[in-house]
Amino acid sequence: MSTMNEDQLNEEHKMLHEFWDKQPVVKTDQEDFMVGYIDPTIPESCPPNEPTPLPAKFYWSCIDINDEKQLEDVYNFLSMNYVEDSQHRFRFRLRASVLKWALTIPGYIPDWIFGVRTNNGSLVGFISGIPHKIRLHNDTQVWCCVNFLCVHSRLRAKKMAPILIFELARRVRVSHVYRAIFSGSQIPSKPFSGAYYSHRPINIKKLSSSGFYPVAPNKIASCNKRFAVPALVHGNLRIMTADDVPKVTELLNATDSEYKFGTQFDNDLVAHMFLPRDDSVFSYVIPSPNGIKGFFSFYIMDWSILEENQMQLTELKAAYVHYFAHMGVDLKNMFADLVHCASRDARVDILNALNMGGNSEALIVNKFEQGSRTLDYYSYNFAVNQIDPNDVRFIFI
């Protein structure tokens, strides 16, 4: 948990503005801009050969995410320092299995996964870039998806986050990729899209006791009734198997034209991203006589509970809606099945989703409630016009 005082927070805020003002991003006050490279010299020039300089007593450390010891190192670091809610009551805690899954998609580039260590070997900063083939309107290119940027709270005054971003930008250019996408909130840059998180309570008693969704004791019963898990709508719904990969890929590609910005899928990517993994990744299909007419997936991310509570709880189990596709299936009914499976199979306490990809009505009908946290989508070195979240099918882990 951050212990910075108000002066330190103001100084960090000032440094971030100074940093982003110099980056090839669409500025907050820009109204008219051309879609395309913001700095056209970047794709035509050679990146520096040497890594970005670090302050004394720190060094760059490439992370082999397939090495169990290094994976555990990153997991422990993120568990103690990653994203918290605005009131510092909960912190995201990705499972090591989910972290490895998210970072090792087909074609991942090991050099884009790295951190900063102190002279004693302690990890104090981390960032990752994952190559994703993305279609923007009619243009399909490889983008770097920036994720898991994290700096130890005591080192933010050393401008460690900007240094990590500079170094990732250099490494991405070495690989001849010149555009990136990243997410966040309140970043001093102009987002091209954004969405809000909605939450679907499942374990009311635990959510109330943790302080996430407080309910008076005499209201627990009525709240349980309100958020009762729906019955399964599609009786032929089943867990996705390896044999389903080509048909799921076909469904995703068949529905691709509905979106202006989205991931381009092939069989290898679909197999990696969606085939179920023990208590980490859950995916389901609705078969039809000719293939697959409905598909959805969610993954697990725990929340550490940072405040004392009456049940002495230490974590909540949360599911996050990942990708979905449907053709000839009512999305509201498919999301009812998603809620059912998240409760029955994953036994989560809460289900979360972004209002993206045209799912807003399905979320409302299935009693997802809008939260206070939003997620904006930003582009780096490639200006993107404003895109409605309904026209986006790209989900960050």
N, C-alpha and C positions, 0 to 999 in steps of 0.2 A: 504494500500500500504506500502511496506517495506521502511524504512528510514535508513537502515543500510549503513554505509560507507564501503569503500573498505577493510579496516583492519578488520571490523566486519564480512564481507562476507568471507574473507580469513580464519578467525578463525572458523567460522561455517563450512566451507568446510573441514578444518583440523579435526574438531571434528567428522564430519560425516565419514571421512575415518577411523579414529581411532575406531569408533563404529562398522562399517561394517566389519572391519578386524577381529573382535572378534565374529562375528555372524556365525551361521551354514548356510552359503550361498556359492555358487560357486564363488570363487574369480576371479577377472577380468583377471588375468594372467594364470588361470588354463586351460590347453589344454586337458589333459587326466584325466577323472574322471569316476567313476562308477555311473550308475543310481541307486538311492536308498537313504536311509537316510544318511545325512552328519554326524550327530552325533547319532549313533545308541543307545547310552545310554539314549537319551531323551524319547523314547517310553517305556523304561524299568524302569525308575526312577520316583519317586514321585516329583511333582512340589512343590515349597515352599507354605506353608499354608498362610503366611502373604503377603499382597500386597507389591509391590515394594515401597521402601521409597521415599517420596517426600521432596523437600526443605521446610523449615519452611514457614508457612502461606499459604500452599496449601493443598488441600485434594481431595481424589478420590470421584467421583460422578457418580453413576450408572444413566443412562438416560432411563426413561420409554418413549419410542418413541410414545406410544399410548396416553400419556398424552399431551393434546394440549399445555399447558404452557411450558412443557419441550421440546416439538417439536419446538415450536416457539423460545425457547432459543437457540437450536442448529442451527435452520435456520438463526437467526440473527447473530450468531457467524460466521458461514460459509460465510454468505453474505458479511461480512466485512473482512474476513481473508483467504478465500480459494484461489484456484489456479488462478494466473494471467498470462497473456501472458508475454513474455520476455521483452517487452518494457513498461509494466505497463499501458497499455491503456484499457484493458478489464479484467474483473474478472468473473469467473463462478459464477452463482447464481442459485442454485437448488431451485425449488419451494418446499414449505413444503410438499405438497402432493406427489411430486416425491421422496423426501427424505424418507418419511414414507413408501412409496411403496417399495423402494429399500432395506430398512432395515428389513422389516417384512415378508420375504419370508417364506413359510411353513417350520417349524422346526427351525426357528431362535432362537438364544440363548440370552436372555436379558442381561446376564452377560457380553456378548462380546460387548456391546454398552455402552460406558462410556466416561467420560471426567475428566478434572482437573478444580477445582474451587479455587478461592482465598477465604480468610476468609470472605469477604463481599458477597460471593455467585456468583461472576462473573465467567462465563465460559471462560477459557483461553486456553484450549486444548481439543481435541476430537479425538477419533478413534473408528472404528467399525470393527467387524469381522462377516462375514456371512458364515454359513456352506453351502457348495455346494458339491453335489456328482459329481465328475469329473472322466471321463475315460481318463487315460493316456495309450495309446496303448491298451493292453488287461487287464489293471488293473484299477478297479473302486473303489475309496475310497472317504471318506469325506475329503475335504480340507477346510481350513479357507480362505475365500477371504477377504483380508484386504482392507479397503477403507475409504475415507474421513478423513485421517490423517491430522490434521490441528492444528497449534500452533500459538498463538498470536505473531506477529513479534517481539514484545519487549521482549519475553521470550525465544527466540531461544538460546540465550547465556547460559541459565540455563539447556541446554541439555534436554529440555522437550520432544522433539520428540523421542529420544532414550528411555526415561523413559516410554512413552506411549507404545512403541513397546515392551519393556520388559514385561510390565504388561499385554498386550494383549497375548503375548506368554505364560505367566504363566496361564492365564485364559483358554486359548485354551487347554493347557495340562491337566488342571483339568477336562475338558470335554472329555479327551481321544482322542483328535485329535492332530496329530503330524506333519502335513505338511501344508503349506500355500502358497498362491499365492498373489502377489501384483504387482502394476504397477507404473511406473514413468519414468523419464528421467534423465540421468547422475547420476544415483545411483552407488556408487563404489562397484558394484557386477556384475556378469556376467548374462545377461538376456538369457533366453532360446528361446525367440521369441520377435518379435516387429513389429510394423507397423507405418505408417505415416497417419496423418489425411488429408483427402481431403475435400474440401469445394465446395458446389454447390450454387452459388449466386441465389437468387430469387428476393428479393426487392432491385434492383440495386441502386435506388436513396437513400434509407435509408442506405445501406451499404457504399455507397460513402461518404455520409454526416458524418457518424460516424467515418470515417477514416479507417475502416477495409478493404474496397476494393475501393480505390480512383479511380474515373473516371472523366476525364475532362468534363465540362458541354456540350461541343460540341460532346462528344462521348457517352452520355447517351443513345440516341436513338439507335445507332448501338449496344451498349452493351445489351440493352433490347431485341433487336432482336436476338442477339447471345444466350442469356440465356432464351429465351422464354420457358415457361412451356410446356412440350410435352402433346399432347392429350392422353387420356386414351387408352391403347392398348387392354386390356382385358375387354370387355364390361360386362362380368359377375362378375368382381371383386366386392367384397362387404366388409363391415365392419364385423369383426369377432364377433361372438356371443357365448354365453355359450354352445350352442348345438354343436359348432365346436370344442370344447376342445379335445374330444377323437381323432378326425381325424387329428387335428394339431399335437397332441402328436405322433400319428402314423407316420405322415410325418417326423417329426423331428427324430424319432427313425429309420425310414427307410433310412434316409440319414446320419445317424451317422457314418457309416463305412468310409465315405469320409474323416474323420478327425482323427488326431492322439491325439489331446487334446481337450476335449469338455465337456460341461455340459450334464449330464444325466437327461432327462426330464421324468416326470410322469404327470398325469392329474392335480394334485393339483398345481404343480409348473407352468405348462402351464397356468392354469386359473389365478393364481396370477400375473404372469409376463406379460401376453399378453392381457387379457380381457381389452377392452378400459376403460379408466378413463378420466373424464371430463378435456379436454385441457391439459392432462399430458401424457397419453399413447394412442397410435393409432396403431391398428392392423387390417390387411386385409387378406382375403383369396380369392383364385381363385378356385372355385369348379370344380369338375369333376364328371362324372356319378357315380364313385365309391368312392368318398370322396373329399379330398382336394389335389390339385396338385401344389399349390403355396401359400406361406405365407410370409408376412413381417411385421415388427413392427418398430416403432420409438417412442422416448419419447422427451419431451420438457425440455430444460434447457436454461434459460435466461442468457444473458451476461450483466453485468453492464458496462456502458461506463464511464471510469474514466477521460477522457480528455474533455475539452470543444470542441464543434463542432458547425457548422453554424446553425444547426437545433435545437440546445439545446436538443439533444436526451439523454436519461438516460439509455436506455437498448435496446438490440436486442433480438428478439425471435428466438431461434435456435432449430432445430430438430436434433436428433442424431439417426442414423440407429442402431437398436438394433439387433435382430436375424432375420434370413430369412431361408427359405428352399424351395426347388423346385424339382419337378420330372416330366419331360415332359413339362416344361415351359422354354423358353429362359430367362436367368437371365437378360440380357440386357433390354429386354422388360419389365420384372417385375420391374426393377429399374426405368424405365421410368414412370411406374405407381406409384411408390413410390414418385418420384419427384412431379408428378401431385397431389397426395393426400396430401402431405406435404404443397403444396401451396393452394390447394382448401379447405381442411378441417381444417388444423392447422393454415393456414395463417402465416407461418413462414417467417422470413427474409432471413434465410440461412439454408442449410441442410448440415450436416457433417457426415462423415463415415470414419472408419478405413479400410485400404486395407487388409481385413482379410476374411478368409473363402472362397476364390476363387472369390471375387467380383471385382478384379482389372480392368478387361476389361469392366465390366458393368459400373464402375465408369467413366472410360475414355469416353466411348461412350455417357454417359449422362452428360458430361461436368462438372464433378467434377474436381477441380484443386488442385493439391498437395500443401499442406500448409507447413509451416516451423516447425510445432510441430510434434514430434514423441512420441510414447508410447511404452515402453519396458515392457515385462512381465518377472517377476522374481519369483523364487521359494525359499521358506524358509524351511530349514532342509530337503529338498528332492531334490537331484540333478536330473535335467531333461536335456536330450540331446537336441541339437539344433533342433528346429521345424520351418519349413517354415510357415509364417503367413497364407498361403493358407490352411494349414492343422490344423488350430486352429479355434474352434468355442466356444469361451468363451469371453464374452463382459463385461467389467466393466461399471458401471453406472458413 
